[in-house]
Amino acid sequence: MSEPRAASPYLLELDGIEAGYGRAALVLRGLSVRVPPATIVCLVGPNGAGKSTVLKVASGLLAPRAGRVLVDGRDVTGHGPQQLLSVGVAHVLQGHSVFREMTVAENVLLGGYTLRDKAAVARRAEVVREIFPVVAERWTSLAGLLSGGQQKQVEFARSLMVEPRVVLLDEPSMGLDPKATGTVFAQVERMRAAGTAVLLVEQNARRALQTADIGCVLDLGRVHIEGPARELLADPQLGELYLGGRPAEPSGRPAGPGDRPADASGRPAEPPPASKA
Ligand SMILES: Nc1ncnc2c1ncn2[C@@H]1O[C@H](COP(=O)(O)OP(=O)(O)OP(=O)(O)O)[C@@H](O)[C@H]1O
C-alpha cells in the first residue's frame, strides 16, 4: 500500500540532510531546502560548499545518511534517480551532455524514452519545441554544430520531455559567454512560466539571483541564509562575502563580462552571523 500523501505547499523538500562521499567527512550537515511549485530557487555559496551535492541528493544520485527527501509531501528518501524521475524530479548535470553526433531531435527525444506512448512523445516534443524556439529551428541539425548556449537549451528540452515538476540545474551557464548566459537564464524563466519549478546551482551567483525567486546561501554544509533573491542581492554583507563584493544592481541588469563569479574569492573567513533560514 502506498504511503498517504501529506498536504505540503512544497513540491520538493530536503529536510535535515546529512550526506557525503565514502569515508570522507560529511559535506551536508543538516541542510534543509524547500522548493515551491513553479518557483526558481537558487543555491549559492563558496566552492566546495556542497551545492552540487544537494542536487545529487535531490535526484537520488546520492543517498543521504540522515534527513528526508520529500516530493509533494511524500517521503522518497533513498529512492534512486529513476524513481525520482518518475515522480517528477529531473536533473540536468554540470557540463555539456548532448550527443554531438546525433541530431537535436534525437537528443531531445531521448529524454522521452520512458514514455511508452508514441503520441505522448510527439505531444511533449511539440511543447518543448515551443518553449525553446532554437530547438525547433535546429531540429534536424547535428547537435555538435550548435553553440554552447544552444546545446544547453537542447539539454533543457530533453529534461522537459518527461514533463518534470522540478528541474535541478547544475551550473547551466558554465563555459558560456555573457550573451549565451543571458539566453540560458531567459530559458530558465520560460521553464518557470511553463509551470516547472527549478532548483538552480550557479557560479554566477549574482546573475542567478537576478532570475531566481528565492535564494539560499550555503556554507559549512547548511543553508545559512534563505530569502527572496532580490533581498539577498541587495544585502551589502552578502555581496561582500558571497557575490564577489560588488554592490547589487538596482536595475536587475544581467551580469556583464567584468562581473566576478560568486566564488572568485573562495571561502569567506567567517559565515554571516545571523541565520535567517
Ligand atoms: N564524487 C565525489 N567523491 C568524493 N568527494 C566529492 C565528490 N563530489 C564532490 N566531492 C566533495 O564534496 C565537497 C562538495 O562538493 P560539491 O561539488 O557539492 O560542491 P559545490 O558547492 O558544488 O562546489 P563548486 O562550486 O566548486 O562546484 C567537495 O569537498 C568535493 O571535493
PDBQT file of the ligand as one rigid body, heavy atoms in Angstrom, charges set to zero:
ROOT
HETATM    1  N1  LIG A 301      32.202  12.117  -6.225  1.00  0.00    +0.000 N 
HETATM    2  C1  LIG A 301      32.821  12.642  -5.168  1.00  0.00    +0.000 A 
HETATM    3  N2  LIG A 301      33.629  11.902  -4.381  1.00  0.00    +0.000 NA
HETATM    4  C2  LIG A 301      34.246  12.423  -3.306  1.00  0.00    +0.000 A 
HETATM    5  N3  LIG A 301      34.129  13.720  -2.918  1.00  0.00    +0.000 NA
HETATM    6  C3  LIG A 301      33.344  14.508  -3.661  1.00  0.00    +0.000 A 
HETATM    7  C4  LIG A 301      32.652  14.024  -4.829  1.00  0.00    +0.000 A 
HETATM    8  N4  LIG A 301      31.935  15.058  -5.355  1.00  0.00    +0.000 NA
HETATM    9  C5  LIG A 301      32.173  16.124  -4.563  1.00  0.00    +0.000 A 
HETATM   10  N5  LIG A 301      33.013  15.795  -3.548  1.00  0.00    +0.000 N 
HETATM   11  C6  LIG A 301      33.472  16.699  -2.473  1.00  0.00    +0.000 C 
HETATM   12  O1  LIG A 301      32.330  17.197  -1.799  1.00  0.00    +0.000 OA
HETATM   13  C7  LIG A 301      32.514  18.565  -1.471  1.00  0.00    +0.000 C 
HETATM   14  C8  LIG A 301      31.357  19.379  -2.056  1.00  0.00    +0.000 C 
HETATM   15  O2  LIG A 301      31.400  19.293  -3.472  1.00  0.00    +0.000 OA
HETATM   16  P1  LIG A 301      30.266  19.934  -4.390  1.00  0.00    +0.000 P 
HETATM   17  O3  LIG A 301      30.641  19.642  -5.799  1.00  0.00    +0.000 OA
HETATM   18  O4  LIG A 301      28.940  19.527  -3.907  1.00  0.00    +0.000 OA
HETATM   19  O5  LIG A 301      30.458  21.483  -4.050  1.00  0.00    +0.000 OA
HETATM   20  P2  LIG A 301      29.965  22.769  -4.845  1.00  0.00    +0.000 P 
HETATM   21  O6  LIG A 301      29.475  23.730  -3.812  1.00  0.00    +0.000 OA
HETATM   22  O7  LIG A 301      29.002  22.370  -5.915  1.00  0.00    +0.000 OA
HETATM   23  O8  LIG A 301      31.331  23.267  -5.459  1.00  0.00    +0.000 OA
HETATM   24  P3  LIG A 301      31.636  24.104  -6.807  1.00  0.00    +0.000 P 
HETATM   25  O9  LIG A 301      31.055  25.449  -6.608  1.00  0.00    +0.000 OA
HETATM   26  O10 LIG A 301      33.137  24.129  -6.808  1.00  0.00    +0.000 OA
HETATM   27  O11 LIG A 301      31.050  23.318  -7.950  1.00  0.00    +0.000 OA
HETATM   28  C9  LIG A 301      33.865  18.979  -2.013  1.00  0.00    +0.000 C 
HETATM   29  O12 LIG A 301      34.793  18.931  -0.951  1.00  0.00    +0.000 OA
HETATM   30  C10 LIG A 301      34.181  17.905  -3.039  1.00  0.00    +0.000 C 
HETATM   31  O13 LIG A 301      35.567  17.686  -3.118  1.00  0.00    +0.000 OA
ENDROOT
TORSDOF 0
